[in-house]
Amino acid sequence: MIKQRKRYIYWQDENLWLGYLEDYPDYWTQAETQQELQANLIDLYNEVKHETAKSDRKVAELEIYN
């Protein structure tokens, strides 16, 4: 097994810690502690790598006139 380091973005919102992996910004997770958040992010990474995590998000463009 190869040990990897992955960057993640996280913040606290009231009583919860939220975050996502920098490589996978569509997949957020939350936890009550930072340690639990890190464990959830590891689980999320494994789900994404094994294609068991799904996202319904789409990308679109807006035309904006100034």
PDB file of N, CA, C and O in Angstrom:
ATOM      1  N   MET A   1       0.841  -1.182   0.000  1.00  0.00           N
ATOM      2  CA  MET A   1       0.000   0.000   0.000  1.00  0.00           C
ATOM      3  C   MET A   1       0.889   1.249   0.000  1.00  0.00           C
ATOM      4  O   MET A   1       1.819   1.353   0.800  1.00  0.00           O
ATOM      5  N   ILE A   2       0.602   2.179  -0.886  1.00  0.00           N
ATOM      6  CA  ILE A   2       1.377   3.410  -1.014  1.00  0.00           C
ATOM      7  C   ILE A   2       0.692   4.510  -0.211  1.00  0.00           C
ATOM      8  O   ILE A   2      -0.511   4.733  -0.348  1.00  0.00           O
ATOM      9  N   LYS A   3       1.456   5.186   0.617  1.00  0.00           N
ATOM     10  CA  LYS A   3       0.928   6.288   1.410  1.00  0.00           C
ATOM     11  C   LYS A   3       0.907   7.550   0.547  1.00  0.00           C
ATOM     12  O   LYS A   3       1.904   7.887  -0.093  1.00  0.00           O
ATOM     13  N   GLN A   4      -0.234   8.243   0.532  1.00  0.00           N
ATOM     14  CA  GLN A   4      -0.383   9.471  -0.248  1.00  0.00           C
ATOM     15  C   GLN A   4      -0.781  10.615   0.677  1.00  0.00           C
ATOM     16  O   GLN A   4      -1.308  10.401   1.769  1.00  0.00           O
ATOM     17  N   ARG A   5      -0.520  11.810   0.223  1.00  0.00           N
ATOM     18  CA  ARG A   5      -0.983  12.998   0.936  1.00  0.00           C
ATOM     19  C   ARG A   5      -1.940  13.726   0.004  1.00  0.00           C
ATOM     20  O   ARG A   5      -1.623  13.948  -1.165  1.00  0.00           O
ATOM     21  N   LYS A   6      -3.102  14.094   0.512  1.00  0.00           N
ATOM     22  CA  LYS A   6      -4.103  14.817  -0.270  1.00  0.00           C
ATOM     23  C   LYS A   6      -4.466  16.100   0.467  1.00  0.00           C
ATOM     24  O   LYS A   6      -4.678  16.096   1.680  1.00  0.00           O
ATOM     25  N   ARG A   7      -4.535  17.184  -0.273  1.00  0.00           N
ATOM     26  CA  ARG A   7      -4.936  18.464   0.311  1.00  0.00           C
ATOM     27  C   ARG A   7      -6.453  18.531   0.384  1.00  0.00           C
ATOM     28  O   ARG A   7      -7.156  17.996  -0.474  1.00  0.00           O
ATOM     29  N   TYR A   8      -6.952  19.204   1.434  1.00  0.00           N
ATOM     30  CA  TYR A   8      -8.389  19.376   1.573  1.00  0.00           C
ATOM     31  C   TYR A   8      -8.706  20.764   2.110  1.00  0.00           C
ATOM     32  O   TYR A   8      -7.886  21.392   2.780  1.00  0.00           O
ATOM     33  N   ILE A   9      -9.888  21.219   1.807  1.00  0.00           N
ATOM     34  CA  ILE A   9     -10.379  22.515   2.244  1.00  0.00           C
ATOM     35  C   ILE A   9     -11.403  22.244   3.331  1.00  0.00           C
ATOM     36  O   ILE A   9     -12.254  21.369   3.173  1.00  0.00           O
ATOM     37  N   TYR A  10     -11.332  22.984   4.434  1.00  0.00           N
ATOM     38  CA  TYR A  10     -12.287  22.759   5.518  1.00  0.00           C
ATOM     39  C   TYR A  10     -12.601  24.067   6.232  1.00  0.00           C
ATOM     40  O   TYR A  10     -11.840  25.031   6.152  1.00  0.00           O
ATOM     41  N   TRP A  11     -13.732  24.086   6.932  1.00  0.00           N
ATOM     42  CA  TRP A  11     -14.151  25.239   7.702  1.00  0.00           C
ATOM     43  C   TRP A  11     -15.176  24.785   8.734  1.00  0.00           C
ATOM     44  O   TRP A  11     -15.766  23.710   8.624  1.00  0.00           O
ATOM     45  N   GLN A  12     -15.368  25.635   9.738  1.00  0.00           N
ATOM     46  CA  GLN A  12     -16.361  25.339  10.764  1.00  0.00           C
ATOM     47  C   GLN A  12     -17.578  26.212  10.529  1.00  0.00           C
ATOM     48  O   GLN A  12     -17.458  27.420  10.322  1.00  0.00           O
ATOM     49  N   ASP A  13     -18.747  25.599  10.562  1.00  0.00           N
ATOM     50  CA  ASP A  13     -20.019  26.301  10.394  1.00  0.00           C
ATOM     51  C   ASP A  13     -20.882  25.942  11.593  1.00  0.00           C
ATOM     52  O   ASP A  13     -21.462  24.858  11.654  1.00  0.00           O
ATOM     53  N   GLU A  14     -20.960  26.855  12.535  1.00  0.00           N
ATOM     54  CA  GLU A  14     -21.625  26.628  13.814  1.00  0.00           C
ATOM     55  C   GLU A  14     -20.988  25.429  14.510  1.00  0.00           C
ATOM     56  O   GLU A  14     -19.817  25.505  14.882  1.00  0.00           O
ATOM     57  N   ASN A  15     -21.708  24.331  14.700  1.00  0.00           N
ATOM     58  CA  ASN A  15     -21.167  23.192  15.451  1.00  0.00           C
ATOM     59  C   ASN A  15     -20.588  22.096  14.571  1.00  0.00           C
ATOM     60  O   ASN A  15     -20.165  21.061  15.086  1.00  0.00           O
ATOM     61  N   LEU A  16     -20.558  22.292  13.272  1.00  0.00           N
ATOM     62  CA  LEU A  16     -20.073  21.253  12.361  1.00  0.00           C
ATOM     63  C   LEU A  16     -18.818  21.697  11.626  1.00  0.00           C
ATOM     64  O   LEU A  16     -18.616  22.883  11.365  1.00  0.00           O
ATOM     65  N   TRP A  17     -17.985  20.727  11.300  1.00  0.00           N
ATOM     66  CA  TRP A  17     -16.842  20.936  10.423  1.00  0.00           C
ATOM     67  C   TRP A  17     -17.230  20.411   9.053  1.00  0.00           C
ATOM     68  O   TRP A  17     -17.723  19.290   8.931  1.00  0.00           O
ATOM     69  N   LEU A  18     -17.010  21.215   8.020  1.00  0.00           N
ATOM     70  CA  LEU A  18     -17.314  20.821   6.651  1.00  0.00           C
ATOM     71  C   LEU A  18     -16.032  20.840   5.843  1.00  0.00           C
ATOM     72  O   LEU A  18     -15.104  21.589   6.147  1.00  0.00           O
ATOM     73  N   GLY A  19     -15.985  20.006   4.808  1.00  0.00           N
ATOM     74  CA  GLY A  19     -14.793  20.006   3.985  1.00  0.00           C
ATOM     75  C   GLY A  19     -14.935  19.145   2.751  1.00  0.00           C
ATOM     76  O   GLY A  19     -15.885  18.378   2.593  1.00  0.00           O
ATOM     77  N   TYR A  20     -13.942  19.307   1.875  1.00  0.00           N
ATOM     78  CA  TYR A  20     -13.879  18.506   0.653  1.00  0.00           C
ATOM     79  C   TYR A  20     -12.426  18.385   0.228  1.00  0.00           C
ATOM     80  O   TYR A  20     -11.585  19.204   0.595  1.00  0.00           O
ATOM     81  N   LEU A  21     -12.152  17.366  -0.541  1.00  0.00           N
ATOM     82  CA  LEU A  21     -10.811  17.166  -1.076  1.00  0.00           C
ATOM     83  C   LEU A  21     -10.578  18.154  -2.213  1.00  0.00           C
ATOM     84  O   LEU A  21     -11.459  18.355  -3.048  1.00  0.00           O
ATOM     85  N   GLU A  22      -9.416  18.762  -2.251  1.00  0.00           N
ATOM     86  CA  GLU A  22      -9.103  19.757  -3.280  1.00  0.00           C
ATOM     87  C   GLU A  22      -9.280  19.182  -4.685  1.00  0.00           C
ATOM     88  O   GLU A  22      -9.709  19.895  -5.593  1.00  0.00           O
ATOM     89  N   ASP A  23      -8.957  17.910  -4.872  1.00  0.00           N
ATOM     90  CA  ASP A  23      -9.092  17.267  -6.183  1.00  0.00           C
ATOM     91  C   ASP A  23     -10.539  16.936  -6.544  1.00  0.00           C
ATOM     92  O   ASP A  23     -10.839  16.687  -7.711  1.00  0.00           O
ATOM     93  N   TYR A  24     -11.431  16.932  -5.567  1.00  0.00           N
ATOM     94  CA  TYR A  24     -12.831  16.534  -5.792  1.00  0.00           C
ATOM     95  C   TYR A  24     -13.778  17.525  -5.113  1.00  0.00           C
ATOM     96  O   TYR A  24     -14.442  17.162  -4.142  1.00  0.00           O
ATOM     97  N   PRO A  25     -13.856  18.759  -5.596  1.00  0.00           N
ATOM     98  CA  PRO A  25     -14.651  19.786  -4.909  1.00  0.00           C
ATOM     99  C   PRO A  25     -16.161  19.546  -4.936  1.00  0.00           C
ATOM    100  O   PRO A  25     -16.890  20.200  -4.189  1.00  0.00           O
ATOM    101  N   ASP A  26     -16.646  18.640  -5.763  1.00  0.00           N
ATOM    102  CA  ASP A  26     -18.082  18.350  -5.797  1.00  0.00           C
ATOM    103  C   ASP A  26     -18.538  17.481  -4.640  1.00  0.00           C
ATOM    104  O   ASP A  26     -19.738  17.388  -4.383  1.00  0.00           O
ATOM    105  N   TYR A  27     -17.629  16.851  -3.945  1.00  0.00           N
ATOM    106  CA  TYR A  27     -17.979  15.879  -2.906  1.00  0.00           C
ATOM    107  C   TYR A  27     -17.627  16.431  -1.528  1.00  0.00           C
ATOM    108  O   TYR A  27     -16.471  16.376  -1.107  1.00  0.00           O
ATOM    109  N   TRP A  28     -18.621  16.958  -0.835  1.00  0.00           N
ATOM    110  CA  TRP A  28     -18.434  17.521   0.495  1.00  0.00           C
ATOM    111  C   TRP A  28     -18.796  16.495   1.552  1.00  0.00           C
ATOM    112  O   TRP A  28     -19.560  15.564   1.301  1.00  0.00           O
ATOM    113  N   THR A  29     -18.233  16.680   2.740  1.00  0.00           N
ATOM    114  CA  THR A  29     -18.611  15.870   3.887  1.00  0.00           C
ATOM    115  C   THR A  29     -18.615  16.764   5.121  1.00  0.00           C
ATOM    116  O   THR A  29     -18.131  17.895   5.084  1.00  0.00           O
ATOM    117  N   GLN A  30     -19.165  16.246   6.206  1.00  0.00           N
ATOM    118  CA  GLN A  30     -19.240  17.023   7.437  1.00  0.00           C
ATOM    119  C   GLN A  30     -19.013  16.118   8.634  1.00  0.00           C
ATOM    120  O   GLN A  30     -19.118  14.895   8.539  1.00  0.00           O
ATOM    121  N   ALA A  31     -18.695  16.752   9.779  1.00  0.00           N
ATOM    122  CA  ALA A  31     -18.437  15.990  10.998  1.00  0.00           C
ATOM    123  C   ALA A  31     -18.536  16.922  12.204  1.00  0.00           C
ATOM    124  O   ALA A  31     -18.579  18.144  12.064  1.00  0.00           O
ATOM    125  N   GLU A  32     -18.570  16.326  13.372  1.00  0.00           N
ATOM    126  CA  GLU A  32     -18.630  17.108  14.607  1.00  0.00           C
ATOM    127  C   GLU A  32     -17.245  17.528  15.089  1.00  0.00           C
ATOM    128  O   GLU A  32     -17.128  18.483  15.858  1.00  0.00           O
ATOM    129  N   THR A  33     -16.193  16.833  14.653  1.00  0.00           N
ATOM    130  CA  THR A  33     -14.820  17.181  15.032  1.00  0.00           C
ATOM    131  C   THR A  33     -13.931  17.176  13.793  1.00  0.00           C
ATOM    132  O   THR A  33     -14.280  16.605  12.760  1.00  0.00           O
ATOM    133  N   GLN A  34     -12.776  17.823  13.920  1.00  0.00           N
ATOM    134  CA  GLN A  34     -11.830  17.821  12.804  1.00  0.00           C
ATOM    135  C   GLN A  34     -11.306  16.417  12.530  1.00  0.00           C
ATOM    136  O   GLN A  34     -11.103  16.051  11.372  1.00  0.00           O
ATOM    137  N   GLN A  35     -11.087  15.632  13.567  1.00  0.00           N
ATOM    138  CA  GLN A  35     -10.589  14.271  13.387  1.00  0.00           C
ATOM    139  C   GLN A  35     -11.619  13.413  12.650  1.00  0.00           C
ATOM    140  O   GLN A  35     -11.267  12.619  11.778  1.00  0.00           O
ATOM    141  N   GLU A  36     -12.884  13.580  13.007  1.00  0.00           N
ATOM    142  CA  GLU A  36     -13.948  12.841  12.315  1.00  0.00           C
ATOM    143  C   GLU A  36     -14.047  13.298  10.859  1.00  0.00           C
ATOM    144  O   GLU A  36     -14.279  12.484   9.965  1.00  0.00           O
ATOM    145  N   LEU A  37     -13.871  14.597  10.623  1.00  0.00           N
ATOM    146  CA  LEU A  37     -13.893  15.116   9.259  1.00  0.00           C
ATOM    147  C   LEU A  37     -12.777  14.483   8.432  1.00  0.00           C
ATOM    148  O   LEU A  37     -13.004  14.087   7.289  1.00  0.00           O
ATOM    149  N   GLN A  38     -11.583  14.383   8.996  1.00  0.00           N
ATOM    150  CA  GLN A  38     -10.471  13.763   8.271  1.00  0.00           C
ATOM    151  C   GLN A  38     -10.783  12.306   7.940  1.00  0.00           C
ATOM    152  O   GLN A  38     -10.481  11.844   6.840  1.00  0.00           O
ATOM    153  N   ALA A  39     -11.379  11.584   8.874  1.00  0.00           N
ATOM    154  CA  ALA A  39     -11.754  10.186   8.620  1.00  0.00           C
ATOM    155  C   ALA A  39     -12.803  10.113   7.513  1.00  0.00           C
ATOM    156  O   ALA A  39     -12.737   9.239   6.649  1.00  0.00           O
ATOM    157  N   ASN A  40     -13.773  11.034   7.539  1.00  0.00           N
ATOM    158  CA  ASN A  40     -14.806  11.063   6.496  1.00  0.00           C
ATOM    159  C   ASN A  40     -14.203  11.377   5.132  1.00  0.00           C
ATOM    160  O   ASN A  40     -14.631  10.818   4.121  1.00  0.00           O
ATOM    161  N   LEU A  41     -13.218  12.263   5.096  1.00  0.00           N
ATOM    162  CA  LEU A  41     -12.569  12.607   3.833  1.00  0.00           C
ATOM    163  C   LEU A  41     -11.789  11.420   3.269  1.00  0.00           C
ATOM    164  O   LEU A  41     -11.748  11.224   2.055  1.00  0.00           O
ATOM    165  N   ILE A  42     -11.178  10.640   4.137  1.00  0.00           N
ATOM    166  CA  ILE A  42     -10.480   9.427   3.681  1.00  0.00           C
ATOM    167  C   ILE A  42     -11.486   8.443   3.098  1.00  0.00           C
ATOM    168  O   ILE A  42     -11.248   7.863   2.039  1.00  0.00           O
ATOM    169  N   ASP A  43     -12.617   8.254   3.792  1.00  0.00           N
ATOM    170  CA  ASP A  43     -13.674   7.372   3.275  1.00  0.00           C
ATOM    171  C   ASP A  43     -14.186   7.875   1.934  1.00  0.00           C
ATOM    172  O   ASP A  43     -14.391   7.097   1.002  1.00  0.00           O
ATOM    173  N   LEU A  44     -14.392   9.194   1.846  1.00  0.00           N
ATOM    174  CA  LEU A  44     -14.887   9.792   0.613  1.00  0.00           C
ATOM    175  C   LEU A  44     -13.899   9.573  -0.531  1.00  0.00           C
ATOM    176  O   LEU A  44     -14.300   9.242  -1.646  1.00  0.00           O
ATOM    177  N   TYR A  45     -12.620   9.757  -0.256  1.00  0.00           N
ATOM    178  CA  TYR A  45     -11.593   9.529  -1.278  1.00  0.00           C
ATOM    179  C   TYR A  45     -11.669   8.095  -1.793  1.00  0.00           C
ATOM    180  O   TYR A  45     -11.621   7.860  -3.000  1.00  0.00           O
ATOM    181  N   ASN A  46     -11.786   7.152  -0.887  1.00  0.00           N
ATOM    182  CA  ASN A  46     -11.866   5.742  -1.289  1.00  0.00           C
ATOM    183  C   ASN A  46     -13.122   5.458  -2.108  1.00  0.00           C
ATOM    184  O   ASN A  46     -13.074   4.670  -3.052  1.00  0.00           O
ATOM    185  N   GLU A  47     -14.246   6.088  -1.759  1.00  0.00           N
ATOM    186  CA  GLU A  47     -15.475   5.917  -2.540  1.00  0.00           C
ATOM    187  C   GLU A  47     -15.317   6.486  -3.948  1.00  0.00           C
ATOM    188  O   GLU A  47     -15.725   5.860  -4.926  1.00  0.00           O
ATOM    189  N   VAL A  48     -14.726   7.668  -4.044  1.00  0.00           N
ATOM    190  CA  VAL A  48     -14.542   8.301  -5.353  1.00  0.00           C
ATOM    191  C   VAL A  48     -13.589   7.470  -6.210  1.00  0.00           C
ATOM    192  O   VAL A  48     -13.839   7.274  -7.400  1.00  0.00           O
ATOM    193  N   LYS A  49     -12.518   6.986  -5.626  1.00  0.00           N
ATOM    194  CA  LYS A  49     -11.550   6.187  -6.383  1.00  0.00           C
ATOM    195  C   LYS A  49     -12.151   4.866  -6.848  1.00  0.00           C
ATOM    196  O   LYS A  49     -11.736   4.326  -7.874  1.00  0.00           O
ATOM    197  N   HIS A  50     -13.114   4.346  -6.114  1.00  0.00           N
ATOM    198  CA  HIS A  50     -13.768   3.095  -6.503  1.00  0.00           C
ATOM    199  C   HIS A  50     -15.118   3.351  -7.179  1.00  0.00           C
ATOM    200  O   HIS A  50     -15.908   2.429  -7.384  1.00  0.00           O
ATOM    201  N   GLU A  51     -15.366   4.619  -7.522  1.00  0.00           N
ATOM    202  CA  GLU A  51     -16.554   5.043  -8.276  1.00  0.00           C
ATOM    203  C   GLU A  51     -17.869   4.655  -7.616  1.00  0.00           C
ATOM    204  O   GLU A  51     -18.843   4.367  -8.311  1.00  0.00           O
ATOM    205  N   THR A  52     -17.917   4.642  -6.283  1.00  0.00           N
ATOM    206  CA  THR A  52     -19.183   4.384  -5.608  1.00  0.00           C
ATOM    207  C   THR A  52     -19.865   5.682  -5.185  1.00  0.00           C
ATOM    208  O   THR A  52     -21.048   5.671  -4.842  1.00  0.00           O
ATOM    209  N   ALA A  53     -19.137   6.800  -5.203  1.00  0.00           N
ATOM    210  CA  ALA A  53     -19.740   8.097  -4.900  1.00  0.00           C
ATOM    211  C   ALA A  53     -20.318   8.675  -6.184  1.00  0.00           C
ATOM    212  O   ALA A  53     -19.712   8.577  -7.251  1.00  0.00           O
ATOM    213  N   LYS A  54     -21.479   9.270  -6.073  1.00  0.00           N
ATOM    214  CA  LYS A  54     -22.147   9.824  -7.252  1.00  0.00           C
ATOM    215  C   LYS A  54     -22.396  11.318  -7.042  1.00  0.00           C
ATOM    216  O   LYS A  54     -22.601  11.772  -5.916  1.00  0.00           O
ATOM    217  N   SER A  55     -22.375  12.065  -8.126  1.00  0.00           N
ATOM    218  CA  SER A  55     -22.679  13.493  -8.084  1.00  0.00           C
ATOM    219  C   SER A  55     -23.674  13.823  -9.183  1.00  0.00           C
ATOM    220  O   SER A  55     -23.529  13.382 -10.323  1.00  0.00           O
ATOM    221  N   ASP A  56     -24.685  14.605  -8.827  1.00  0.00           N
ATOM    222  CA  ASP A  56     -25.685  15.025  -9.802  1.00  0.00           C
ATOM    223  C   ASP A  56     -25.428  16.442 -10.297  1.00  0.00           C
ATOM    224  O   ASP A  56     -26.253  17.001 -11.020  1.00  0.00           O
ATOM    225  N   ARG A  57     -24.316  17.020  -9.927  1.00  0.00           N
ATOM    226  CA  ARG A  57     -24.032  18.403 -10.309  1.00  0.00           C
ATOM    227  C   ARG A  57     -23.670  18.504 -11.781  1.00  0.00           C
ATOM    228  O   ARG A  57     -23.032  17.618 -12.351  1.00  0.00           O
ATOM    229  N   LYS A  58     -24.094  19.610 -12.380  1.00  0.00           N
ATOM    230  CA  LYS A  58     -23.816  19.894 -13.786  1.00  0.00           C
ATOM    231  C   LYS A  58     -23.114  21.252 -13.871  1.00  0.00           C
ATOM    232  O   LYS A  58     -23.153  22.040 -12.926  1.00  0.00           O
ATOM    233  N   VAL A  59     -22.484  21.511 -14.992  1.00  0.00           N
ATOM    234  CA  VAL A  59     -21.834  22.794 -15.242  1.00  0.00           C
ATOM    235  C   VAL A  59     -22.576  23.486 -16.370  1.00  0.00           C
ATOM    236  O   VAL A  59     -22.908  22.870 -17.382  1.00  0.00           O
ATOM    237  N   ALA A  60     -22.835  24.782 -16.183  1.00  0.00           N
ATOM    238  CA  ALA A  60     -23.506  25.576 -17.205  1.00  0.00           C
ATOM    239  C   ALA A  60     -22.861  26.963 -17.226  1.00  0.00           C
ATOM    240  O   ALA A  60     -22.105  27.324 -16.324  1.00  0.00           O
ATOM    241  N   GLU A  61     -23.172  27.727 -18.263  1.00  0.00           N
ATOM    242  CA  GLU A  61     -22.656  29.086 -18.376  1.00  0.00           C
ATOM    243  C   GLU A  61     -23.809  30.070 -18.407  1.00  0.00           C
ATOM    244  O   GLU A  61     -24.895  29.769 -18.903  1.00  0.00           O
ATOM    245  N   LEU A  62     -23.551  31.255 -17.867  1.00  0.00           N
ATOM    246  CA  LEU A  62     -24.500  32.356 -17.930  1.00  0.00           C
ATOM    247  C   LEU A  62     -23.921  33.433 -18.825  1.00  0.00           C
ATOM    248  O   LEU A  62     -22.711  33.660 -18.829  1.00  0.00           O
ATOM    249  N   GLU A  63     -24.764  34.085 -19.571  1.00  0.00           N
ATOM    250  CA  GLU A  63     -24.338  35.229 -20.364  1.00  0.00           C
ATOM    251  C   GLU A  63     -24.771  36.469 -19.595  1.00  0.00           C
ATOM    252  O   GLU A  63     -25.963  36.685 -19.377  1.00  0.00           O
ATOM    253  N   ILE A  64     -23.803  37.284 -19.183  1.00  0.00           N
ATOM    254  CA  ILE A  64     -24.088  38.438 -18.339  1.00  0.00           C
ATOM    255  C   ILE A  64     -23.714  39.704 -19.095  1.00  0.00           C
ATOM    256  O   ILE A  64     -22.608  39.833 -19.619  1.00  0.00           O
ATOM    257  N   TYR A  65     -24.654  40.626 -19.139  1.00  0.00           N
ATOM    258  CA  TYR A  65     -24.425  41.907 -19.808  1.00  0.00           C
ATOM    259  C   TYR A  65     -24.157  42.969 -18.757  1.00  0.00           C
ATOM    260  O   TYR A  65     -24.882  43.069 -17.767  1.00  0.00           O
ATOM    261  N   ASN A  66     -23.108  43.767 -18.972  1.00  0.00           N
ATOM    262  CA  ASN A  66     -22.770  44.848 -18.038  1.00  0.00           C
ATOM    263  C   ASN A  66     -23.337  46.153 -18.506  1.00  0.00           C
ATOM    264  O   ASN A  66     -23.156  47.177 -17.847  1.00  0.00           O
TER     265      ASN A  66
END
